[in-house]
Each structure stands twice: as C-alpha cells, then as structure tokens.
Amino acid sequence: MSRPYRFGVNLTVPAPAEEWGAKCRRAEELGYDVIQVPDHLGMVAPFPALVAAARATERPRLGTFVLNAGLWNPVLLAREVATTDALTGGRLELGLGTGYVRAEHEAAGLPFGSPGERVDHLRRTVEELERLLGDEEYRPRPAQRSGVPLLIGGNGDRMLELTARHADIAAFTGARTVRGSRTGQLAPVTAEELEERVGRYREFAAGRAEPAELNLLVQTVVVTEDREAAVRPLLEHVPHLSVEQVLELPIFLAGTLEEVTAQVRAQRERYGFTYLTVLEPSMEAFAPVMRALRDA
C-alpha cells in the first residue's frame, strides 16, 4: 500500500508567545500535518518552541527540522527529547543532521570538524539516543512507547547509509553546501543529481524490513500564471542553469495550481517523495496545493 501524503511547514521566524501560537494555529487550520522548527542561531530554540506549538494546537505532529548534532551532547539531548515528547503528548518527531554552518559552531565555541568527523558525531548521537531511550529504566520517559520517530537529513554516502540503517524518515534537501562557505550557503542540485542520491539511498536501504518515508525540503512555492517570470529572480544565484533547468528543480514549485500539483505528483513518481516540507514564507501559498493533492 502506498503512503498517504504528509505535509510539514518549517517555522523559521521567531515571535512572541501570542504571535507564535497564532502561527501554529494557522498552520493547523491550513491542514499541515507537522509543525517543524530548525536549529540555527538567531532562530527559535527548538524544544521550547515545539512545546509552545503543542499548547496552541491539537492535531499536528511536531518536529525538529533538523537538529545540528554538533551543537548537542547526546546524553543531554536524550533528556530534551524525552521531556519534549512527554510534554507534547507524544507528538514529537526528531530530525537530526550533522550541521553545515561553520560560523554557528565558531560563535558557540564548538569545533566544526571535517565532514567525516561530523558524520561520526551524528552516528554516535543516534546510537546513544537509541540506547538511552530504548531502556525502560531511563528517566524521563518519552510518551511514545514505540519510540520517537527519527528523521535524518543528508546527501553523502555515509549519511545515506546511516539514514538507511536508523531513520524512520529519510530527508533530502535537494541542495548542497557551497565549498568553503562559512555561512552555510547552499546551491541546488539538479533533478538528475537528486535522483542519483535517492537511488543510492535505496541501495543502502534494500535490506530494511519496512521502507522509510521519503521527505523533500521545498525551498519556494509560487502559484502563478507565469512560471518563467517566477524563476527569473533565481537565475543570478544559479548562473550555470537555464530557465528550463531551474523549472525542473525539485525544490522549487512554480506555476498554476494545476501545474504545481502535477509537479508534486511527478516527483512522487520519480523519487518516491510522499512527505513534503515547505518553509514558513510558502505556508499560505502551498495550502491549496495540499488540498488539491488530498482531494484527488
């Protein structure tokens, strides 16, 4: 049986309590299945923000998207995860990644390390969380007795192998960090490159008893009659791509409601994505797309 669609919105803009609650309620009203928060300096602290989201809403699940494992001690993180799951009534989904912004590590006085060292730390973090939260004697206990669902985001082979081994949800960004960037500047990968990465993940996951859910982070959603005009502002950031190639980027949805809906369906066929996350600026624009996909 194929998975139903799920849709998440990543709330990136800090706000006072009343405004934060209103944003979360609006996401629920629009039909989002998951309210998510990132893990970057200058944005909200993930766990208290999700507890506040739980107080303001009833239905959506609540996710970190994604925690920068390099900023966290695994033992202390286990306490945060268990407490947050308990305080949200078992609605937590834990998203983890290696972290990719060197400047944030420097500001926090923490080592950034090589890509390999960051993957090693993430692996140790995942294994320690599994050990601690899987122990019935561990306190505090999370509310979800079957375990807090784990999402891992990454593109490299070692990350995909780790994801295939441990994660309930495999998340793809559709972008890679620009080499040498201290601020985490990202450049999109082409449709063909993303297809290769998803295929590589499937090779690592071939022995799984149950397939993982596949997630894609969509950077921008524009519902418009003029697709080409919508992508022109992006061309200066991707000078090596043509208008046609930008329109094919999986992380950019543009066109009429019918065109965007068809693009999402085509990506499901090509890559297997059934769980899409949009960023806060696209929350309203993507809502009619969600309705159309669910009504089909």
JOPE-V768126 format. One record per residue. BURIAL is # if it has 24 or more other C-alpha atoms within 12 Angstrom, else .. D_CENTER is the distance of its C-alpha to the mean C-alpha in Angstrom with 2 decimals. Layout:
# JOPE-V768126
burial:BURIAL d_center:D_CENTER
burial:BURIAL d_center:D_CENTER
This chain:
# JOPE-V768126
burial:. d_center:23.88
burial:. d_center:20.86
burial:. d_center:17.76
burial:. d_center:17.55
burial:# d_center:14.87
burial:# d_center:12.16
burial:# d_center:10.58
burial:# d_center:8.25
burial:# d_center:8.96
burial:# d_center:7.64
burial:# d_center:11.15
burial:# d_center:12.06
burial:# d_center:15.85
burial:# d_center:17.90
burial:. d_center:20.63
burial:. d_center:23.59
burial:. d_center:23.54
burial:. d_center:25.05
burial:. d_center:22.90
burial:# d_center:19.67
burial:# d_center:20.92
burial:. d_center:21.89
burial:# d_center:18.50
burial:# d_center:17.01
burial:# d_center:20.01
burial:# d_center:19.62
burial:# d_center:16.09
burial:# d_center:17.80
burial:. d_center:20.76
burial:# d_center:18.88
burial:# d_center:17.56
burial:# d_center:13.84
burial:# d_center:13.08
burial:# d_center:10.35
burial:# d_center:10.51
burial:# d_center:7.80
burial:# d_center:8.85
burial:# d_center:8.20
burial:# d_center:10.85
burial:# d_center:13.29
burial:# d_center:17.01
burial:. d_center:18.22
burial:. d_center:15.47
burial:# d_center:15.68
burial:# d_center:16.04
burial:# d_center:13.17
burial:# d_center:15.44
burial:# d_center:18.24
burial:# d_center:16.07
burial:# d_center:14.66
burial:# d_center:18.28
burial:# d_center:19.46
burial:# d_center:17.06
burial:# d_center:18.50
burial:# d_center:21.97
burial:# d_center:21.50
burial:# d_center:20.19
burial:# d_center:21.19
burial:# d_center:18.98
burial:# d_center:15.17
burial:# d_center:13.21
burial:# d_center:11.52
burial:# d_center:8.39
burial:# d_center:7.64
burial:# d_center:4.35
burial:# d_center:5.87
burial:# d_center:9.63
burial:# d_center:11.89
burial:# d_center:14.10
burial:# d_center:16.96
burial:# d_center:17.41
burial:# d_center:17.93
burial:. d_center:20.93
burial:# d_center:20.04
burial:. d_center:22.91
burial:. d_center:22.12
burial:# d_center:18.44
burial:# d_center:19.74
burial:# d_center:21.81
burial:# d_center:19.02
burial:# d_center:16.92
burial:# d_center:20.10
burial:# d_center:21.34
burial:# d_center:18.27
burial:# d_center:18.11
burial:# d_center:21.85
burial:# d_center:21.83
burial:# d_center:19.29
burial:# d_center:21.30
burial:# d_center:19.00
burial:# d_center:15.98
burial:# d_center:13.50
burial:# d_center:10.48
burial:# d_center:9.96
burial:# d_center:6.93
burial:# d_center:8.83
burial:# d_center:9.42
burial:# d_center:12.81
burial:# d_center:12.65
burial:# d_center:14.06
burial:# d_center:16.05
burial:# d_center:19.60
burial:. d_center:20.98
burial:# d_center:18.95
burial:# d_center:20.37
burial:. d_center:23.75
burial:. d_center:23.69
burial:. d_center:22.96
burial:. d_center:25.66
burial:. d_center:23.51
burial:. d_center:23.80
burial:# d_center:21.25
burial:. d_center:22.79
burial:. d_center:22.53
burial:# d_center:19.54
burial:. d_center:21.32
burial:. d_center:21.84
burial:# d_center:18.22
burial:# d_center:17.36
burial:. d_center:20.40
burial:# d_center:19.34
burial:# d_center:15.96
burial:# d_center:18.04
burial:# d_center:20.53
burial:# d_center:18.03
burial:# d_center:16.69
burial:. d_center:20.34
burial:. d_center:21.58
burial:# d_center:19.18
burial:# d_center:20.28
burial:. d_center:23.85
burial:# d_center:23.95
burial:# d_center:22.06
burial:. d_center:23.85
burial:. d_center:27.18
burial:. d_center:28.86
burial:. d_center:30.78
burial:. d_center:27.82
burial:. d_center:27.80
burial:. d_center:26.04
burial:# d_center:24.89
burial:# d_center:21.55
burial:# d_center:22.28
burial:. d_center:20.58
burial:. d_center:23.37
burial:. d_center:21.61
burial:# d_center:18.92
burial:# d_center:15.59
burial:# d_center:13.03
burial:# d_center:11.14
burial:# d_center:7.76
burial:# d_center:8.22
burial:# d_center:6.77
burial:# d_center:9.91
burial:# d_center:12.66
burial:# d_center:15.99
burial:# d_center:18.28
burial:# d_center:18.31
burial:# d_center:14.55
burial:# d_center:14.65
burial:# d_center:17.67
burial:# d_center:16.20
burial:# d_center:13.25
burial:# d_center:16.00
burial:# d_center:18.12
burial:# d_center:16.07
burial:# d_center:12.73
burial:# d_center:12.73
burial:# d_center:9.44
burial:# d_center:9.04
burial:# d_center:5.94
burial:# d_center:7.60
burial:# d_center:7.54
burial:# d_center:11.04
burial:# d_center:12.40
burial:# d_center:14.19
burial:# d_center:15.63
burial:. d_center:19.14
burial:. d_center:21.65
burial:. d_center:23.35
burial:. d_center:21.15
burial:. d_center:21.24
burial:. d_center:18.87
burial:. d_center:15.87
burial:. d_center:16.89
burial:. d_center:14.88
burial:# d_center:16.66
burial:# d_center:15.50
burial:# d_center:16.46
burial:# d_center:18.78
burial:# d_center:18.40
burial:. d_center:20.67
burial:. d_center:18.81
burial:# d_center:15.53
burial:# d_center:17.81
burial:. d_center:19.37
burial:# d_center:16.22
burial:# d_center:15.28
burial:# d_center:18.97
burial:# d_center:19.06
burial:# d_center:16.37
burial:# d_center:18.58
burial:. d_center:21.55
burial:# d_center:20.21
burial:# d_center:19.22
burial:. d_center:22.57
burial:. d_center:24.09
burial:. d_center:21.56
burial:. d_center:23.30
burial:. d_center:20.46
burial:# d_center:17.85
burial:# d_center:14.15
burial:# d_center:11.95
burial:# d_center:10.29
burial:# d_center:7.00
burial:# d_center:7.04
burial:# d_center:5.71
burial:# d_center:9.19
burial:# d_center:10.85
burial:# d_center:13.99
burial:# d_center:15.81
burial:# d_center:19.60
burial:# d_center:21.99
burial:. d_center:25.28
burial:. d_center:28.50
burial:. d_center:28.34
burial:# d_center:25.40
burial:# d_center:27.04
burial:. d_center:27.60
burial:. d_center:23.95
burial:# d_center:22.92
burial:. d_center:25.92
burial:. d_center:24.45
burial:# d_center:21.83
burial:. d_center:24.61
burial:. d_center:25.67
burial:. d_center:22.33
burial:. d_center:22.55
burial:. d_center:26.35
burial:. d_center:26.36
burial:. d_center:24.98
burial:. d_center:27.10
burial:. d_center:26.35
burial:. d_center:26.17
burial:# d_center:23.66
burial:# d_center:21.38
burial:# d_center:21.69
burial:# d_center:20.53
burial:# d_center:17.26
burial:# d_center:14.48
burial:# d_center:12.21
burial:# d_center:15.18
burial:# d_center:16.59
burial:# d_center:20.15
burial:# d_center:23.36
burial:# d_center:25.08
burial:# d_center:23.45
burial:. d_center:24.95
burial:# d_center:23.76
burial:# d_center:20.08
burial:# d_center:20.27
burial:. d_center:22.02
burial:# d_center:19.46
burial:# d_center:16.65
burial:# d_center:19.21
burial:. d_center:20.19
burial:# d_center:16.75
burial:# d_center:16.65
burial:. d_center:20.06
burial:. d_center:19.43
burial:# d_center:16.16
burial:# d_center:15.60
burial:# d_center:12.34
burial:# d_center:12.78
burial:# d_center:9.41
burial:# d_center:8.34
burial:# d_center:6.21
burial:# d_center:8.70
burial:# d_center:9.58
burial:# d_center:12.43
burial:. d_center:15.23
burial:# d_center:14.56
burial:# d_center:14.48
burial:# d_center:18.15
burial:# d_center:18.44
burial:# d_center:16.00
burial:# d_center:17.78
burial:# d_center:20.75
burial:# d_center:18.74
burial:# d_center:17.20
burial:. d_center:20.79
burial:. d_center:22.24
burial:# d_center:20.02
burial:. d_center:20.83
burial:. d_center:24.48
burial:. d_center:25.00
